[in-house]
């Protein structure tokens, strides 16, 4: 392997490690404690029983975190979610994402025949 190719491989490996470290900040236990407000619409474990409210349980942690950040920034529009997200810190958003992603989803898919 040539030196420039080795450098590219090494930089790629480091970027994966760094992105993993930067994302590893969510604490599911802290998220569980912070999720009481979410329970009214999304269920205590993220499995909403209200058809118009999304199930959060089992979603990708990165997706949940991105969605909360988008509500907070106004990039994603929903009066209720924007209001809740605007009061959250980065750590609280990461904790909530870690908690809901760690829950088992009751979402069922339709089997193709």
C-alpha positions in Angstrom: 0.0 0.0 0.0 1.4 3.4 -0.9 1.9 6.1 1.7 -0.9 8.4 0.4 -3.3 5.4 0.4 -2.3 4.5 3.9 -2.8 8.0 5.0 -6.3 8.0 3.6 -7.2 4.7 5.3 -5.8 6.0 8.6 -7.7 9.3 8.3 -10.9 7.4 7.5 -10.4 5.1 10.5 -9.8 8.1 12.8 -12.9 9.9 11.5 -15.0 6.8 12.3 -13.6 6.6 15.8 -14.1 10.4 16.4 -17.6 10.4 15.1 -18.5 7.4 17.3 -17.0 9.1 20.4 -18.9 12.4 19.6 -22.1 10.5 19.3 -21.7 8.3 22.3 -22.9 11.0 24.7 -26.5 9.7 25.3 -27.4 8.2 28.6 -30.5 6.0 28.4 -31.1 6.1 32.1 -31.0 9.9 32.2 -33.2 9.8 29.1 -35.8 7.6 30.8 -36.0 10.1 33.7 -36.4 13.0 31.2 -39.0 11.2 29.2 -42.0 11.8 31.5 -43.2 14.8 29.4 -42.9 12.7 26.2 -45.1 9.9 27.7 -48.4 11.7 27.3 -48.1 11.6 23.5 -45.5 8.9 22.7 -46.1 6.4 25.6 -43.9 5.7 28.6 -41.6 3.5 26.6 -42.0 5.3 23.2 -44.8 3.0 21.9 -47.6 5.5 21.4 -51.1 4.2 21.4 -52.4 7.3 19.7 -52.4 6.6 15.9 -51.4 10.1 14.9 -48.3 10.2 17.2 -45.2 8.4 16.1 -43.7 5.5 17.9 -40.2 6.4 19.1 -39.2 3.1 20.6 -36.6 1.2 18.5 -35.9 4.1 16.2 -32.3 4.8 15.3 -30.6 6.9 18.0 -29.1 9.2 15.4 -32.5 9.8 13.8 -34.1 10.7 17.1 -31.3 13.1 18.0 -31.4 14.7 14.5 -35.2 15.1 14.7 -35.0 16.8 18.1 -32.3 19.1 16.9 -34.4 20.0 13.8 -37.4 20.8 16.0 -35.3 22.9 18.2 -33.7 24.8 15.3 -37.0 25.3 13.5 -35.9 23.3 10.5 -38.6 20.8 11.3 -42.0 22.4 12.1 -44.5 21.2 14.7 -45.9 23.6 17.3 -46.0 21.0 20.1 -42.6 19.4 19.4 -40.8 22.7 18.7 -42.0 24.0 22.1 -40.7 20.9 23.9 -37.5 20.7 22.0 -36.7 24.4 22.5 -36.2 23.8 26.2 -33.9 20.8 25.8 -30.1 20.9 26.1 -27.9 19.0 23.7 -27.3 16.4 26.5 -31.0 16.0 27.2 -31.7 15.4 23.5 -28.9 12.8 23.4 -30.2 11.2 26.5 -33.8 11.0 25.2 -32.5 9.6 21.9 -30.5 6.9 23.7 -33.5 6.0 25.9 -36.1 5.7 23.1 -33.7 3.9 20.7 -33.0 1.3 23.4 -36.7 0.4 23.9 -38.4 -2.5 22.0 -40.8 -1.3 19.4 -44.3 -2.6 19.1 -44.4 -1.3 15.5 -45.6 -4.1 13.2 -44.8 -4.3 9.5 -47.0 -5.8 6.8 -45.7 -9.0 5.4 -45.4 -9.2 1.6 -47.1 -12.1 0.1 
